């Protein structure tokens, strides 16, 4: 499940099949990794909001893979020095694309807007037999009173 990678980064992989219960499974997997990496328990409201954002973003990309690509094949979390990269692979080679703007009050069709708003960056990369949708997000800096003092 957990692996160490070079240069202080850590990688967690979850192999997936189907669509049933996938969002909950991926959110739980991500929450456990965030706890192991010190994002949880959150030290303040801003840090808790960032964790909530990560879990919402994971839900969005996994849901999109379930709805539009027959389900995700793998969730990969890459953590290094407070930066998180989430990757969801699926077997559909078609990249996500924006739909025509719709009213915010209408359900559905807002996933890419959520990615634009909450992720530091995101995109999709082609791979043999499908694609990987990825997003990146950083942990907020600790408040000044919790930062190490350097002489």
N, C-alpha and C positions, 0 to 999 in steps of 0.2 A: 504494500500500500504506500508507505512513505519512502522516499529516496532522497539521499543527499546528492547534490550536483556540484560541479566545480565552482570555485570562486564564491563560496558561501551561499549559493542559492539552493533552494529546496524545491523538489517536484513531487506532486501527488498525482496519481493517475487512477481513474475509475473507469473500467471497461463497462459498457452499457449495451443492452439489447432491448428492443421494443419501445413502448411508450408508457405503459401502465406504471403509475407511481414514480415516474422518472423525475419530475420536478422536486418532489419532496426528498427523494433519495439524493439528488445532487445538492440541494440546499443543506441537508444534514451533513453530507461529506465535506462541503465547503466550510460549514460552521466548525466542524471538528478540526479542520486544518487551520482555520483562523485562530482557534483557541491554542493549538500547539505552537503557532507562530507569534503568540502574544497580542493579537488583535482583540481577543476576548479574555477575561472580562474587560470591557471598554473602560478607560480611565476617566472619561468625561462625555458629555452629551455629543460633542462633535465627533469623537471617536465612535460612539455608538451609532450615530447617523451614518458614518462611513461603512460600518459593518452592515447595517441595514441596506445601504446602497449596493454593496457587493452581493448580498443575498438576493435582492430584487433583480440585479443584472444577471445573475446566474439563472434565476427563474425565467427571465425573458429569453435568453439565448437557448436554453433547453426547451422551453415551450415552442419557440420558433422551429427548432429542429423536429419536434414532435408533430407540429402542424403542417410544415412545409417540406420535410425531408425524410419522412418515414421513421423518425426517431434518431436520437444521437447515438454515436458509436463509442465515444470516449469523451470524458471530461478530464482536462489536464489543468492543474493549478501550479503556477511557477511563482515562487516567492523569493525575493532578494531585497534585503535592506529596506523593508517597508513598502516595497512595490510589488503588486500582485498582477499577474497576467493569467487570465482565464481563457481556455481554449476548448471549444466544443466542436468535435468532428462529426460529420455525417456523410452519407453516401450520395447526396444530391450535389452535382457539380454547379448548380445555379446559385450565384451569390445573392445575398439579400439585396433588395432594391426598394427604394422609397416608393410609396404609393402617392397618389394625388392627395393633397391636404384634405383632411376631413375635420369635422367639428370635434373638438375635444370631448364633448359630451357623448359622442357615439362610442359604443364599445368596439374594441379590436382595432388593429392597425396602428397602434401607438408604440410598438416595441422599439423601432429604430429611433424614435424621438426620445425614448427613455435612455437608450444607449448614448445618443448625442448629448443629452443633458447631464448624465451621471458619470459616464466613463471618461477618464482622461483622454483616451483614444480607443478606437476600435476599427475593425476591418474584417476582411475575409481573404483567405488565400486558397488557391486551388491546390489540390493534392490528388494523387492517383486514385481514381474511383470516388471522388467527392470533393469536399472542401473542409476548411477549418474556419470557424468564426471565432475571433478573438477580441478581447477587450483588456484594457489596462486601467488600473486604479491605484492610487497611492494612499498609504495610511497617513492621516493627518499628523502634523508635528505635535509632540506633547506640549502642554502649556508650559510657559517659562519656568514655573516653580518646580516642574518635574524634569527639566532638562539638566544633564550633567553640567557641573561647573568646571570650566577649564581655567587653570591658573595663568 
